[in-house]
Amino acid sequence: MSKFASGECQWTNKKERMLIDMASEKKNNWKEIGKAIGAHPKACRDRYVYLLNPTINRTPLGELEKQLILEYQSVHGNKWAYIASLLNNRRTDRQVRNFWYSEKRKRVHKNHERPVRPKRQQESYDPMAIKNLLNPNPNP
């Protein structure tokens, strides 16, 4: 089993700084960066693209952005990277996708609340009813 599969490659501050520096120097050669850092190339790419890239817009989504995401998704479907590029404000595809699914979940819970079930009426205890059930012929 490789060290990547066993989860031995933990991201430390030192490795993250190396990743940021190398990503700008190596022009995103993830295979080479991964080898130098000691992490899987895809893990390096994902870590940089979604978390460490200094150009990512991390501010909360504005109302206009929210409306545009909902509109673009209805037109283009779940093409999150394309929708993020249409926003033209340095949002990642994951930010767009997570917002959309969060809104979807809110709408489902808002519109489909569980109906309140009426409580079953408890039958009162009648000893004669039980006796009649056990002995259907009262006159033997």
C-alpha positions as CSV (number, residue, x, y, z in Angstrom):
1,M,0.0,0.0,0.0
2,S,1.4,3.4,-0.9
3,K,1.8,6.2,1.6
4,F,-1.0,8.1,-0.3
5,A,-3.5,5.3,0.1
6,S,-2.8,4.9,3.8
7,G,-3.4,8.5,4.5
8,E,0.1,9.3,5.7
9,C,0.4,12.5,3.6
10,Q,-0.9,15.1,6.0
11,W,-0.9,18.8,5.0
12,T,1.3,20.9,7.3
13,N,1.8,24.6,7.1
14,K,5.3,24.0,5.7
15,K,3.9,21.7,2.9
16,E,1.2,24.2,2.1
17,R,3.7,27.1,1.8
18,M,5.9,24.9,-0.5
19,L,2.8,24.1,-2.6
20,I,1.9,27.7,-3.0
21,D,5.5,28.6,-4.0
22,M,5.9,25.7,-6.3
23,A,2.6,26.2,-8.0
24,S,3.6,29.7,-9.2
25,E,7.2,28.5,-10.1
26,K,6.4,25.2,-11.9
27,K,3.4,26.6,-13.8
28,N,1.1,23.9,-12.2
29,N,3.1,20.8,-13.1
30,W,1.3,18.8,-10.5
31,K,3.2,15.6,-11.1
32,E,6.5,17.3,-10.4
33,I,5.1,19.3,-7.4
34,G,3.6,16.2,-5.9
35,K,6.9,14.3,-6.1
36,A,8.8,17.2,-4.5
37,I,6.3,17.7,-1.6
38,G,5.6,13.9,-1.1
39,A,1.9,14.0,-1.9
40,H,-0.2,12.7,-4.7
41,P,-0.4,15.1,-7.7
42,K,-4.2,15.2,-7.7
43,A,-4.2,16.0,-3.9
44,C,-1.7,18.9,-4.6
45,R,-3.8,20.2,-7.4
46,D,-7.1,20.1,-5.4
47,R,-5.5,21.6,-2.4
48,Y,-4.2,24.5,-4.4
49,V,-7.1,25.1,-6.7
50,Y,-9.8,24.9,-4.1
51,L,-8.1,26.1,-0.9
52,L,-4.8,27.8,-1.3
53,N,-5.1,29.8,-4.6
54,P,-4.8,33.4,-3.6
55,T,-7.1,34.5,-6.4
56,I,-10.2,32.7,-5.1
57,N,-13.0,35.0,-4.1
58,R,-13.9,33.9,-0.5
59,T,-16.4,36.6,0.3
60,P,-20.0,35.5,0.9
61,L,-22.2,35.2,-2.2
62,G,-24.1,38.4,-3.0
63,E,-27.8,38.4,-3.9
64,L,-27.1,39.0,-7.6
65,E,-24.6,36.1,-7.6
66,K,-27.1,33.8,-6.0
67,Q,-29.8,34.7,-8.5
68,L,-27.4,34.2,-11.4
69,I,-26.3,30.8,-10.2
70,L,-29.9,29.7,-9.9
71,E,-30.7,31.0,-13.3
72,Y,-27.6,29.6,-15.0
73,Q,-28.2,26.2,-13.4
74,S,-31.7,26.1,-14.8
75,V,-30.4,26.9,-18.3
76,H,-27.1,24.9,-18.3
77,G,-27.7,22.1,-15.9
78,N,-25.0,21.0,-13.4
79,K,-22.1,22.3,-15.4
80,W,-20.5,23.9,-12.3
81,A,-17.2,25.0,-13.8
82,Y,-18.9,26.6,-16.7
83,I,-21.4,28.4,-14.4
84,A,-18.4,29.6,-12.3
85,S,-16.7,31.0,-15.4
86,L,-19.9,32.8,-16.4
87,L,-20.0,34.6,-13.0
88,N,-16.5,36.0,-13.9
89,N,-15.7,36.8,-10.2
90,R,-13.1,34.1,-9.3
91,R,-15.5,31.6,-7.7
92,T,-14.6,27.9,-7.8
93,D,-16.9,25.3,-9.3
94,R,-17.2,23.8,-5.8
95,Q,-18.4,27.1,-4.3
96,V,-21.1,27.3,-6.9
97,R,-22.1,23.7,-6.6
98,N,-22.3,23.8,-2.8
99,F,-24.4,27.0,-2.9
100,W,-26.8,25.4,-5.3
101,Y,-27.3,22.2,-3.4
102,S,-27.6,24.1,-0.2
103,E,-30.4,26.2,-1.7
104,K,-32.1,23.1,-3.1
105,R,-32.0,21.4,0.3
106,K,-33.5,24.6,1.9
107,R,-36.3,24.7,-0.7
108,V,-37.2,21.0,-0.2
109,H,-37.4,21.3,3.6
110,K,-39.4,24.5,3.3
111,N,-42.0,23.1,0.8
112,H,-42.2,19.5,2.0
113,E,-42.5,19.6,5.8
114,R,-43.5,16.3,7.3
115,P,-47.3,16.2,7.9
116,V,-48.3,15.9,11.5
117,R,-49.8,12.5,12.0
118,P,-52.9,12.3,14.1
119,K,-52.4,10.3,17.3
120,R,-54.0,6.9,17.4
121,Q,-56.9,6.7,19.8
122,Q,-56.2,4.3,22.5
123,E,-59.0,1.9,23.2
124,S,-60.2,1.9,26.7
125,Y,-59.7,-1.3,28.7
126,D,-62.9,-3.3,28.9
127,P,-62.6,-6.6,30.7
128,M,-65.9,-7.9,29.3
129,A,-64.7,-7.3,25.7
130,I,-61.7,-9.4,26.3
131,K,-63.8,-12.1,27.9
132,N,-66.1,-12.1,24.9
133,L,-63.2,-12.4,22.5
134,L,-61.9,-15.5,24.4
135,N,-65.3,-17.0,24.7
136,P,-67.6,-16.1,21.7
137,N,-70.5,-18.3,22.8
138,P,-71.8,-16.8,26.1
139,N,-74.2,-19.8,26.5
140,P,-72.3,-23.0,26.4
